[in-house]
Amino acid sequence: MPRAWKYGDNVDTDVIIPARYLTTSDETELAEHALEDLDPTFAAEVMKGDVVIAGDNFGCGSSREHAPLALRGAGVSAVVARSFARIFFRNAINTGLTILVCPEAVDAIESGAEIRVDPATGTIEDLTGGRSFRSEPLPDSVRDIVDAGGLVPWVRNRMAVTR
Amino acid sequence: MGQTITEKILARHSGKDDARAGDIVMCKVDLAMANDVTAPPAIKAFSKMGTERVWDRSKVALVASHFVPAKDIASARLMTHMRKFALEQDIEHFFEVGRGGIEHVLLPEEGLVAPGDVIIGADSHSCTYGALGCFSTGVGSTDLAAVLAMGEIWLRVPHSMKIVYDGVPAPWIVGKDMILAVIAQIGDDGASYMAMEHVGEALAHLSMDSRLTLSNMAIEAGAKSGIVTPDAVTTAYVRERQAVMGRPRDFEVPVSDADAEYESEVRLDTSSMEPMVARPSLPSRSVPVSEIGRVRVDQVFIGSCTNAKIEDLRIAAYVLGDEKLAKNIRLMVTPATQRVWQQANAEGLLDRFAAAGASVSTPTCGACLGAHMGVLGPGEVCVSTSNRNYVGRMGDRTAEVYLTNPAVAMATAVAGELVHPEEIRAAPPLRQGALVA
């Protein structure tokens, strides 16, 4: 069962993936160093499907798309936060990393809790705590990109129509 | 109800008479930028978007800035990837190593930025260009690829935060101190998703170099953009750069309506300010330099898109005078662009830094992001004129970074510990442009 990895506010993209590793954009290579400067145990111990829980302003700082790629490569199935920094928010949507805004879940869920996330409905189940939460829905324009499968297919569809 | 400058620019670029905060618009882009780190993933995404050519080769800038001159073989590969694309696509504004520098100082210098423009850059500090009265923001590589394909981008029109700078700035106070003070007041996400609109009488006393710094750190408050209302300083700067570069282009000068709506307002009295220092490990942990106490320092870095312009190097040289650097300090001076390097060289500044015992290098983002040319080791302390002091930003995760203006940085390099520049030298007599003597 996927587990929660809980962190605080202002988890910046420099700690999600330090610049010294930006010489590649291969997500498997990036994954080896995911969150290295914040939690040196994370990359080695994270399991496929695990969920990152964080406070306000997750993903602040650099525009590096390598940040959502590193988390996705590490097997992270979703990030649940009180709020996201805007460039990280766009990058996650564009590259297909599930991100959910849900302050109540962030407050309630403990690190290590067993957790289940349904991206389609935005439901976050805390199996350890025995509670369930619903995240804030995405705006329609953003939902369109998610439904298209990310920004690349969204642009491809749009280019095909306008041609 | 009137419109903000940001609403007006985004309306005009999305074919609407009116755009309001919260609206989602498809917006035409005047300039799209990527660098050696963000361009390669953008090029990969672009190749899957169903088009062969970029939408307009004259509206794309590709800049070698981050890992250049190539720090290792993998970085050389990134540059090869970007260079190949630039040549294949015949990109008009491709800046090779030695012919450009850090994009956020370079593009205004090149006359490629004008008031009223919409600029999208694959680098978070792309908010810098707002200093010239345009809308500009940072995005990731896939967003940038979409702009390369379509020439457009979807944007939510941001709410605006009005930041009013009162008074005539006190001695030593430059754009860096003002923006650090604002971030200390509102927090690291205090302007999340917003446009930071900088206004007030103090701005008339700020050079374009200092305004660029003010707008540069909008992202450190979580903002989407920063913008300074264009005035005589802006128009003169843009006209001059366009003329020098042979790129004349008409531009409108948008202003916010008197009854425009703001999400919030912040005021700062610049006449009573002291230079600011951001303590590790967040920009919001800024305090006046006199409150900082004793800080042992190992390295001083005068560089980055934030503070390595000619004004910054002049004030640093002024503080240095004929002194030598403290024995315990190593100083890295990295001019922001090739043109800044040449100007500083012509004025004898680089030689003064070198004579004092500094390492003076070619333009690169380098040390600012812990890439190369000044990476910090475990437990080391750096005073830096850059924009971020996050954990691990400049090197080892146990290293600590204090952010300051260039005068404080140089004073620290001379004194051997973090000090007010006044302890080394009397304040310069000039305001506008800090030290245009």
Chai-1 contact restraints between the chains, C-beta under 6 A:
chainA,res_idxA,chainB,res_idxB,connection_type,confidence,min_distance_angstrom,max_distance_angstrom,comment,restraint_id
A,N10,B,D188,contact,1.0,0.0,6.0,A-B,restraint_1
A,D12,B,Y390,contact,1.0,0.0,6.0,A-B,restraint_2
A,D14,B,Y390,contact,1.0,0.0,6.0,A-B,restraint_3
A,D14,B,G392,contact,1.0,0.0,6.0,A-B,restraint_4
A,D14,B,R393,contact,1.0,0.0,6.0,A-B,restraint_5
A,V15,B,V391,contact,1.0,0.0,6.0,A-B,restraint_6
A,V15,B,G392,contact,1.0,0.0,6.0,A-B,restraint_7
A,P18,B,G392,contact,1.0,0.0,6.0,A-B,restraint_8
A,A19,B,L369,contact,1.0,0.0,6.0,A-B,restraint_9
A,A19,B,G370,contact,1.0,0.0,6.0,A-B,restraint_10
A,A19,B,A371,contact,1.0,0.0,6.0,A-B,restraint_11
A,L22,B,V37,contact,1.0,0.0,6.0,A-B,restraint_12
A,T23,B,A74,contact,1.0,0.0,6.0,A-B,restraint_13
A,T23,B,S75,contact,1.0,0.0,6.0,A-B,restraint_14
A,S25,B,P41,contact,1.0,0.0,6.0,A-B,restraint_15
A,D37,B,V391,contact,1.0,0.0,6.0,A-B,restraint_16
A,D37,B,G392,contact,1.0,0.0,6.0,A-B,restraint_17
A,D37,B,R397,contact,1.0,0.0,6.0,A-B,restraint_18
A,D56,B,D189,contact,1.0,0.0,6.0,A-B,restraint_19
A,N57,B,D189,contact,1.0,0.0,6.0,A-B,restraint_20
A,S62,B,S124,contact,1.0,0.0,6.0,A-B,restraint_21
A,S63,B,D123,contact,1.0,0.0,6.0,A-B,restraint_22
A,S63,B,S124,contact,1.0,0.0,6.0,A-B,restraint_23
A,S63,B,G138,contact,1.0,0.0,6.0,A-B,restraint_24
A,S63,B,G140,contact,1.0,0.0,6.0,A-B,restraint_25
A,E65,B,P41,contact,1.0,0.0,6.0,A-B,restraint_26
A,E65,B,G140,contact,1.0,0.0,6.0,A-B,restraint_27
A,E65,B,S141,contact,1.0,0.0,6.0,A-B,restraint_28
A,A85,B,G222,contact,1.0,0.0,6.0,A-B,restraint_29
A,R86,B,Y193,contact,1.0,0.0,6.0,A-B,restraint_30
A,R86,B,K224,contact,1.0,0.0,6.0,A-B,restraint_31
A,I87,B,S124,contact,1.0,0.0,6.0,A-B,restraint_32
A,I87,B,G138,contact,1.0,0.0,6.0,A-B,restraint_33
A,R90,B,D143,contact,1.0,0.0,6.0,A-B,restraint_34
A,N91,B,G140,contact,1.0,0.0,6.0,A-B,restraint_35
A,N94,B,T142,contact,1.0,0.0,6.0,A-B,restraint_36
A,S141,B,I24,contact,1.0,0.0,6.0,A-B,restraint_37
A,L151,B,T142,contact,1.0,0.0,6.0,A-B,restraint_38
A,L151,B,A146,contact,1.0,0.0,6.0,A-B,restraint_39
A,V152,B,A45,contact,1.0,0.0,6.0,A-B,restraint_40
A,V152,B,K48,contact,1.0,0.0,6.0,A-B,restraint_41
A,V155,B,M49,contact,1.0,0.0,6.0,A-B,restraint_42
A,V155,B,A146,contact,1.0,0.0,6.0,A-B,restraint_43
A,V155,B,A149,contact,1.0,0.0,6.0,A-B,restraint_44
A,R156,B,M49,contact,1.0,0.0,6.0,A-B,restraint_45
A,R156,B,G50,contact,1.0,0.0,6.0,A-B,restraint_46
A,M159,B,G50,contact,1.0,0.0,6.0,A-B,restraint_47
A,M159,B,T51,contact,1.0,0.0,6.0,A-B,restraint_48
